[in-house]
Amino acid sequence: FFEMIGIDEEDPIGRFHCPGCILLPIVREKNIPLKNIDYKIEVFETLANVEITQYYQNNEKDFIETEYLLPISNDAAFVGMEVHLPNEILKSIVQPKEEAKQQYDAAKEEGRVAGYSGTESHAPDILKIKIGNIPPETSVKVVLRYIESVEVHANKKYRLIINSTLTPRYYSRNHPEEVSPNITTTNKLAFTWKITANIFSSKAILEVTSPTHEIEVRNENEQHSAFVNLKNCEYPNRNFVLLYQTVAIQEPQFSLAEYNLSLNPNIDTRQYCAMITYMPDLVKGDPDIQLALQNNRLEPKNEPDFLDSRGEFIFVLDRSGSMGGSRIEKAKEALILFLKSLPSDSYFDIISFGSSHQCYSKELSEKTTQVNVSKAVAFVQGISADLGGTEIMGALVESLIIKGRRPNYPRYVYLLTDGDVSNAQSIVNMVENNRGNIRINTLGIGSGASPELVREVARAGNGYSEFVTDQQDISETVINLLMKSTIPVCDNIKVDFDKTMVEYATPDPSAPRFVTIGELYTAFIFLNEKFSSVGAFDIRISYRHPQTGKEERVERTITAQEAIKTESFAKLGVHYLLKGLSRTKKSDKYIGVPDVYQAIQADTSAKILDLSLKYQVLSESTAFVCVSSESVNKTNVPPIQVDIPNLCSVDHYKVSGGHMMAGMLRGGPMLRSAKPMMMMKTAAMPMAEKESLAIRSKASDELQEHHEVEKTGETELQSIISSVAVEGSWKGSSTLLQTLNISPDQISKVKTALQAGASDDVVTTVIVLLYLEKNLSSSKSKWQIIYKKAERWLQSQGIDFNNLKSAIANIV
């Protein structure tokens, strides 16, 4: 069989890549040497310092070489790696990547213990960690350190995400040259992880939560510090999300770091780096919207312009096999709600993709009318996850370039996917070069969705990105994206200062920046010798408010006396410099605003390497390497290679059990590329782990029962959404009112309260709005737009619902 399909019988995982398919490699039953992963997180204001400790145990009688693929954030600046042996600590240095590989291989051949870690060009979200010549029956620790700036979530909370899993990566048939590392997964509970976090803030910490894990929180220092740890023993099979809220999140922060890169403490080479974080107040002067944002909800009355806005709304839906089961059903519900919530003066289209893509509208997008929306809803109800692979590029090219435009109607694109693809960088570059004035928003579903793809496509497309787990409601997030994407944005923020004091700055301060509502503007400024002698630096941030047209300013003078002695700001700033330079280098037709200001221009590739080596920050062209002082393997026998699998994502495993396979096998091109027998194999699970999984499954079942209780009313809400007309009314329907358990007596009372001659449509619409407010208030973020539509429709019929509802509130 193996000879027939062209792979090595001794290595059925192989080292081949199959364009247009997803590979689920076989994991042989073996002792996995990785036993535990610890994350120690320290957050100071908006800066997170993270230390990862991996514990290895070689229980074999032979020397081994381990390889593990660690999922990382594209925004994380890796600044250190150590390998702890029983009698020696190996401290790594950043070297040019090819030199690091050669040094690692040479040390391994000499029998020394060696450590290596670095990213690959087509997989910047994966850190490959290799440890060579781990002696028999020996414990080894690998310590990695990185720095990351936290992001703002839902306009009022800070969010830090620890990525834990990798799912099989789709290899694009159109970009077979973009090959990522082989990803192996196992559904064995092979190793655990432990997470602790200490949060320190100059402002009071109001709340610390995790939507993904049970945590224990202890507040101290009058709410200015919080200590967090996982409540239970956990396995890294779903991403960890930490949310915390402080007062005055919109206040700008100006910080100055002093650092010394010299290894000789007697040589004074002090340098300074300023870090600025600022959230423009894009709703200044509107207290209703301010309050709504603080409450993490945009009420209908707070967004008066949304239904008056015009636009062309393109929904790009992933219908690959992995979207099978509950994912595609939730996506369909979200898409129907999306269609029902569109402004009346708008156009829409649906682009589905898998191994290929297809447009709902054959030519131009459809006008939002009752007939067109009803046809589109019928189409959505009939779709499934049956299009095979994950060729995102073609669908986005269609939405940005090929699809004809409606003049005077701004285009908004919404990409929904659960995938991870090999050609993410090519997709980002394409969006960067072709976005024009189109805004692209992204939604990643499940722990397996690629953070690099979801975040970077939205960044390149001047839009928003969000992530949801399989337990969260997609509809709510889609509506929030829909509303936020049409709110005015700041596209002219500038930072002014004396450039004679500056060596580097990112982003380029003179170029207007695009900042969305609720987004932190972060800038790093590297100061030169002139600042050291002057000791003071003036900064002014300005932007023109998108609604009032008034120029807003924030000014601040930073002095050397207030500097904090730390390298963290500088190293994170260098990471942002490296990312900006890399984007400019990779995109031949780069048309975005400059990402980096340089006092002295230099070759981009050379500058990336120079900064990475000087500041010892990992980049695309460098890697960590460390080597033991003495040889430990004197047997002249090469170490046995052990590829450590990632734990299969809880989200991915749920859908891959059946629906994903069925979806893949239905997609013709996928069947020709992928080998079903390979895809179906997984590691055997020992009885102890089955029992452990059974315990976790029981807990999951109990949680599911809780969710079922919370879902009371979902059927009613779906009936309400499916039957609402485009203009916002509900036709007089006994079926709908029976579904809502509305009695004839209640209908009669509402009719009596209304003016004489009120139509059945008016009566039904009034009852539905009352029902939404009284019985489905917990789902308000979903129905808020159709509610506003209904209010407007009633107004057109001479009914002021706001004045009426107090008189009839007790009827329903």
N, C-alpha and C positions, 0 to 999 in steps of 0.2 A: 504493500500500500504506500509506504513512504517513498519508494522508488518511483511509483506511478505519479505521485504529486510533486516529485522533484525536490525532496528535502532529505536531510541526513537522518537515518534511522537512529544513530547514536545521539543526535541532538535535535529532537523534533521541534524545539523552540526555534532553533536556527538563528542565523544572523541576517536573514533576508528580510526585506520590507516589501509589502505587497501593496502597490498603489491602488487606492480605491477600496481598501478593506480595513477592518478592525481585527487585530490579532489578540486573542486571549491566550497567552503562553501557558504551557503546562508547567506546573511546579511539582517537581519530584518530591516524594516523601523523604525528608531529611531533617536533621537537627538544624534549626535556624539559630545562628550564633547571636543575633541581636536579641536582647532580652527586655530592654526597657529604654524609653526616651523621656528625659526630663526637660521641661521648659521652665526657666526662671526668668520672669519678666519684671523689669522695673520701668515704670512710666513716670517721667518728670514733665508735667504740663502736657505737651503734645508729642513728646519724644519718647519712644520706647526702646530700651536696651534689652536685648533678648539673648540669653545663653542657653544653648541646646547641649545636653550631655547624653550621649549614646553609650549604653553599657553592652559590651560584647563578651561572650564566653565561648572559647573554643574547647569543646568537649571531645574533639576528635584526637586521634593519635598522630595526626599529620599536621604539618604547617598548612595554613589556609590563607587565601586572599579573598577579602570580602568586597562586594560592591553593592552600594545602596543608593537609590535615587530618592532624594529628599525634595518634596514639593515646597517651593519657596514663593514669596511674593516678589513681583517685579519691582516693587518699591523698597525692598530690603537691601541695605548696604552691608555686605559681609566683610568683617574686619579682622577676623582671627580664627585660627584652627590649631588645636593641640591634640596630641595623641599621648595618653597617659599609660605607660607600661609599669610593671611592678617595681622596676628600679630606675626608671628614667622618664622624664617628661619631654616630649618632642614638640618644640614650638615651631610652627610653620612660618614661612615668609611668602609674600606674593612674588611670583616670578612670571616672565613671559610664558604663555601656556605651553608652547612646544618644548621649551627648556625644562619646564616643570615635569612634563611627561617623560622626557628623556632622563631626568634626574631620578624620578620615581622608578622607572624600569631598570636603570642601572643599579640602584640600591637594592631592588628586589633580587636581581641576579646575583649580587654579592652576598645575599643572605641577610641583609639588614631589614629591620622593620621600617616600612615607609608608609607615609600618608599622603593622599592627594585629594583635592576637591576642586571642582570647577564646573562651569556651565558649558553647554554646547551651543553652537551658533544658532541652531534652529529650535532650541529648547531653553530659552533664558529663564523659564519658570521651574527648571529642574536642576538641582545641584547634585552632581555625581560625586560620591564619597567612596574612595578606595583605600583599604588598609592591607598592605602586603606583608606576608610572613608573620602572621600571628602565631606564636608558638603553641604547641599542644597543651591542653589543660591549663590555659592561661586566660586571665581576665584583662580586658583592655577598655579604656574609656576614650571616647572621642568627644572633644568639646569644640563647639562652633559658636561664634558670636556675631550678631548682626544688630543693626540700628534701623529703625523705621519710624516714620512720622505717622501718627494715627490720623484717621479720616473722620469727617463729620457725617453722621447718619441721621436722617429724618430731621435735619435742620436744628437739632438741639442736643444730640448726644455724640460723644466720641466713640469710635468703633475700632477695635483691633481684631484682625482675623489671623488665626494660626492655621495654615493649610496642613492637612494631615494625609490626604490620599491622592493617588494618581489612578486614573482609569485608562483602559486601553486607548491609545491615541489613534485617531483616524488619519490615515496616510492618503493625501489627496492624489488622485490619478492625474490631475493637471499639474501637480508640482512634485513629481517623484524624487527630485533632487534634494528636497528638504526632508532629510532623514533625522529623526529624533532618536534618543536612546531607547533600546528595547525595554518595555515596561512589563514586568511580571507582577501578578497579583495572586493573593491567596485568600480564601475565606476562613482559613484557620485563625484563631485568636492567638497569634504567634508571639506578640510582645505587647507590653502595656505602655502607657504614657502617663506622666504626672505633670501637672501645670500649677505653678504658683505665680501670683502677680502682686506686686506692690505698686500702688498708685499714689503719687505725691503731687499736690496742686496748691498753688498760692490762693486759689479760690476754693470755697467750700464745695465738697463733693456731695451732690444731692442724692445720687443713686448709682448703684453698680449691679448689673444684671448680665445674664447670659441666656440668649434664646435657644442655645443648642445643648447646654449641659447644666446639670445641677451643681451649684457652687456654694461655698461658704464664704461670707464676707464679714470682716471685722473692721469697724471704723475707729480711728484714733485721731489724736491731735486736733480736736474740735472740728472734725469732719474734713480736715485737710490731708488726710492720708487714709488709704483703705488697703486691706490685705485680703487676698483672694486665693482660694485653692479649690480644686475639684473635690466634691463631696464623696464620690465613689471611685473605686478602681475602674479605670476606663481604658479603652483600646483606641488607637488612632485610626478609626474607620469613619470618622466624620469631622469636618472642620470645626474648630473651636472659635466661637465669636464672643468677645467681651465688649460690653457697652457700659459707658459711665458718663454721667452728666455733672457739669459744674455750673455755678452761677456765671452770668455775664460771658457767655460763650462767644459773643460777637465782639468783645473788646480786642483790639489789636495787641499783639505781643511782639516786643522787640528785645532780642537777646543777643549778647555778645560773648563769644568764647575765645579764650586765650589758650594756645597750645604750643608745644615745642616738639618739632619733628626730629631734632638731633638726638642721637643715641648717647651723646656725651653731655651729661648734666652740667658740665662746666662751661659749655658753649651756649651763649644766649642767642637763640634763634627764635624768639617769641614771634608768633604770628596770630592774626585775629580773623575771625569769621563771624559775621552777623547773620542771624536767622530771623526772618519776619513771617509771622502768620497773621492773616487778616481776612475777615469775612465781610465783604461789602454789604451794607444795609440796603438791599434792592427794593425793600417795601417801606422805606422811610416815609413817615408822614401819613401812613394808613394804619391806625392802631388796630383795626379789625383784623387785617392780614397779619400784623405782628403777633397778635394774640393767637391766631390760628396756627401760625408757625410754631409758637412756643408749645402749643398743645399737640403738635405733630399731626395737625389735620387742617386741611383747607376746606372750610365750610362753603356751601354754595353761595351764601350771601357775601363771603369774603373774596370771591373770584368772579366779579360781575362781568368781566370782559371775556371770559373763556368762551361762552356760547355765542358771543358776538364776533369772535375771531374767525378768520378764514384760513384754510390750510388744505394741504394734500397729505393724507395720512396713510403711510404704507406699512403694513404689518408683515414682517418677514418671519415665517414660522418654520422651525425645525420639525421635520416629519421623518427623521431617521429612525432606525429600529429601536435605539435606546430610549426614544420618547414614548414607547409603548406603555400600555396600562393606564394608571391614574394620571401620569404626566400629560398625555395627549388629551385626556378628558378634561383635566383642569385647564389646559391651554385653550381648548375649544370654548369652555365656559367664559374664560377671560376674553377671548376674541369676540364672542357674541356681545358681551357687555361693552367691549371697546366700540363695536359698530353702533350699538344703541346709544352710546354716550357722545357721539361725534356732533359738533356744531352743525346746524342746518346748512350753512353756506360753506360746504366743504366737499372734498372728494376723497375716495378711499380705494385701496387695492390690497390684495393679499398675495404674497409671494411665498409659495411653499418650496422647501428644498430637502433633498436627500442626496442620492447619487447624482441627481440633476435637479433643476428647478423648474417651476411652472407658475405662471401668473393667472390669477383669477380673471382679470380683465385682459382681453386679447390685445388691446391697443392702449388708449389712454385710460386713466383711472375713472372710476364711476362716481357720478354725482350722488350725494347723500339724500336719497328720496325714499319714500316708503316702499315702493316697488323694488328698487335696487337693493336696499338693505334686507328686505325679506328674502330675496333670491340669494344674497350672500350668506345669510344665516342658514338657509337650507343647505347651501354648499358646505359650510363649516360643520354642520351636524353630521354630514356624511363622510368627512375625512378621517383618516387614521394614520398611524405611524408606519407607513408602508412604502416609503421612498428609498430605503436602503441606507446609503452612507451619509456623510456629513460634508458635502461640497458647499461650504458657506460662500466662497468667493464668487461664484456665478450669480447667486441670489443678490448679493450686495452690489455687484457690478450692474445687474439689472435695475436695482433701485436707485443707483447713483448716476448711471451713464446712459443706459439703453432706453429705459422707460421714458416716454415722452412726457414733458412737463405741462402743467396747466398754468398759463400766464397769470401772474399776480396772486398766485396761491403758494405760499411757502411750503416746502416739502419737509415732512417729519417722518423719519424712518424708525421703526421699533423692531429690533432683532431679539428673538426669543430662542435660546438654545440651551441644551444640556451638555454640549459636546466639548471635546478637546481635540485639536487638530494639529497636524505637523506644520502647516503653512500659515501659522498665526501671524508671523512677521510680514509676510507678503500681503495678507489681508489688511493689516494695519497700514502698511505703506500705500496700498491702493486707496484706502479711505482718506488718508492724509492728502494725497495728491488730487483727489477727484471730488471732495466733499462740496466745494463751492460754498453756497449759503444753505446747504442742506444740514439739518441736525440729526444725528444718529444716536439713538438711545438703545441700551442693551440690557437684557435680563438673563442672568445665568441661573439655571435650575439644578439643584442638587449639589452635593459636595464634589462631584466629578467635573463640573463645569470649569473650564480653564479661566482662572483669574486674569492671566495675562491677556487672553483674547477679549474677555468681556470688558475689562477696564480700559485697555488700550484702544479698542475700537471706539468706545464712547469718547475717550479723550481726543482721539484723532478726529472724531466727528462732532466735536463741540457739544456733546450731549451728556446724559446721565447714565450711570450704570448701577444696577441693583442685583442682588443675589437672593434667592429664596431656597429653602430646603423643601423636600417633598412633603413635609408636614405643614408648611406655610401656604397661605392662600395666594395663588398667582394673580387672581382677579384684582385684589386690592392693590398690589404692587403695580400692575399694568395701568390702572386708573391713575395712581399717583404719578407714574411716569408721563402719562398723557397730559395731566394738568400741569406738572412742573415744566414740561418741555415747551409749553406755549407761554409761560410767564416770561416777562422781559428779563434779559440777561445783561450783564456788564461785559461789553466787548472792547472797552477802551481804558482799562486800568493801567496806570503808569507809575513807575517809581523813579523819582529824581534824586540825584546826589552828585557829589563832586567826583567825577570819574578819574581825576588825577590821583585819587587815593585808593583806587580799586584795581586789583589784578584780574579777577574773574567775577562774574555775576550770572546767576541763573534763576529765573529766565532773564533774557535780555531786557533791561529796564526801560529802554527807549521804545520797545515794540509794544503796541496795544495787546492786551491779553484778553482771553475769553473766559469769564468766570460766571458760573451758573449760580442760581439761588441756593443758599445753604452750603456752598463750597468754600473751603479754605484756600485762600491764595497764599502760597508758600514761596519765599524767595531766600536765596543765600548769596551773601556778598563777601568776597575774600579781599581783605584790605592789605595794602602794601606798606612799605617802610615810612611813607609820608604820614600815614595815620599814627604810626608808632611815635613819631616826633611831635605831631600836633596834639594827639590824644583826644580828639573830638571829631564826630562825624554826623552831619545833618542828613536826615532822610525825610522825603515827603512822598506820600502816596496820594494819588488823585484819580478820580474817575467822574464821568458825567452820568448823572442818574438817568436810567433809561425811561423813566416816566415823567419826572419833573424837568429834565434837561439841565438841572442845576449842578454845578461842579462841587463835588464833595472832596474834602482834604483831611488828611491826618499827617501831622508833622511831629518829628521826634529827633532829639539830639542824643546820640550814644557816645559815652565817654569810656576811656580805657579803664577808669577806676571801677566801673560796674561789671567788668568782664568776669566770667566764670571760668575757672581753669578746667577745661575738658576738651577732649578731641572729638567728642561725639558730633557736635554741630558741624565741624569741618569735614569729618569723614562722610556724614550723610549728605552734606553739600556737594562733596566731590562725586558721590554716587549720582546725584541729580545732574551734575556737569557731564559725567560719563554718559548718562542716558541721552541727554540733549545732543551731545556730539555724535553719539551712535546713530540717532535718528537722522541727523543731517547727512551722515556718511552713507547710510543704507538706502536712502531715498534719492535716486538720481534726479527726480523732478520735484524735489522738495519745494513746496510753495507756501508752507506755513510760516508764521513769524519766527524770527531767530530764537533758539532755545538758550543760547549762551552768549554772553558778552566777554570778549577777550581783549585785554589791553594790547597784547602783542599777538597778531595772527600767526598760526602755525598749521602744518599739515595735520589733518584731523586724526588720522590713524596714529601718528606719532604722538600727538597730544594725549589721546586716550591712554596709550601705553605709559607715557611719562607720568601722568597724574595717578594712574593706578599703582605704579611702583613707588612713587614719591610718598603717597599717603597710605600705602598698604591697604587699598580697598579693591576688592575683587571686581573684575570687569570682563567683558567678552573676550579680551585678548590675553588674560592672565589667569593664573590658578594658584592655589595654596599647595605647598609641598614641604614635607619634613621627613627627616631620615635619622635613624638611630645611630649612635656613635660606634657601635660594634655589631659585627655579624652575629646573628642568632641561629640562622639556618645553615648548618655546615654539612648537610646531607647531600648537597648537589642535586637534590630533587626539587623541582619547582613546586611552589605551594599549590594546593588544590583550590580552584576558583569556586566561590560560593556567591551566587547572586541572591541577595536578600529580597524577597518580594515585598511589595506594599500590601497592607491589609486592604481587602476589597471594600470600597465605600459602601456604607449601609444603604445609601440611596441607590447606587448603581447595582448592588447585588439584588435589591428588591425587583428592579425592572429587568435585570438580565436573566432572572430565573425562567422566564417564559416568553413574555411579550417581546423583549428585545430580540430574542432569537427568531421568533416568528416574523417580526418585521424585517430582519436582515434577509431571511430566506425568501421573502416575497419580492425584495428589490432585485430584479434580474441581474444587473451588473455586479451587485454585491455577491450573489451566489456564485458567479463565475470567478470572482477574485478570492473570496474568503473560503477557507476549508472548514465546513461545518463540524467535522469530527474534531479538529483542533479546538474549535471555539467551545465545544461542549465540555471539554475536560477541565477539571479543577483538582486541587489537592485533596487528598483524603483527610477526613477530620477525625482525630482520636476521640474516644468516648468521653474523656474528661472535658474536652473542649465542646463536645456536643451538649453535655450537661450544662456547661457554663453558658453556652448560647441559648439553651432552653430556658435558663433562668432569666437571661436578658430578654428572650422572646416573651416570657410571661409578663415581665415589666412593661414591655412594649405593648402587649395586649391590653394591660390595665390602662396605659396611657391612651391607647386607641379608644377604649370605652369612654374615657374622659372627653376625648375629642368628639365622640358621637353625641355626648350630652351638649357640648358647645355648639354642635352643628344643627341644633334644633332651629327650625325655620329656614334652613338652606333650600329645601324643596319649594317652600312658599316663595322665597326670594327668586329662585330660578323661574318659577311660573310668572312672577311679576315682570322680570326682565325680558323674558321671551315674548310676552304679550304687549309690551309697551310700543306705541307707535313712534315713528321718528320725531314727530313734533312734540311728543311728551304726554300724550293722552292714552287712556285705556278705554277701549270700546266697551259698551255695555255688555257684560258677559256674565251669565249665571255660573258658568264653569269656573271662572277665576274666583268669583266671590265665594263659591262653595269650597274651593281649595283653601281659601283664607278663613273658612268657617264663619262667614258673615251671614247672619240670619235675615229673613225677609223683614222682620221688625226693625232691625238696625238700618236696613236700606230705606225703609219708609221714613224713619226719623231723620235721616240725612236729607232726603227729598224735601221734607217739611221745613228743615232749617234753611234750605236753599231758596232762591227766588223762584217764583212760579214759572213753570215752563222749562225748568232746567232739564237738559237732555240726559239720557241714560249714560252717555259718555262722561258728562260732567260729574254725575253722581258717582260713577265707578272710580273716576280719577281722584275725587276728594276722599273716598273711602280708602283707596290704596295709599295715598299720602299719609293719612292718619295711621294706617296699619304699619307703614314703614317706621314712623316716628315712635309708635308705642311698643311695637313688638320686635323690630329688627334694628334697633338703634346701635347694637354692637357691630353691625355691618355697614354703618353709615358711610365709611370711606369708599364702599363699592357703589352705593346707589345715589351718592350726593349729586352727580351730574344729571341723571334722569329725573331726580327730584326737582332740581332747578328748572329743567325743561318743562316739567308738569306745571310748576308754579306759573311760568310764563304763558303756557297754553291756557290755563284757567283765567289768567289776566286778560287774554285776548277774548275770552268768552264772558267778560264782565264780572268775574269772580276774584275777589281779593282773598286768597287763601289764608294769609297771615292774620287778617282780621276775623275770618270766619272760624278758624280752627279752635280758638278758645271756647267758642260757644258750643261746639259739637265734639269736643275732645273726649268726653266720657261715653260717647255712643259706641265707638269701636274699641 
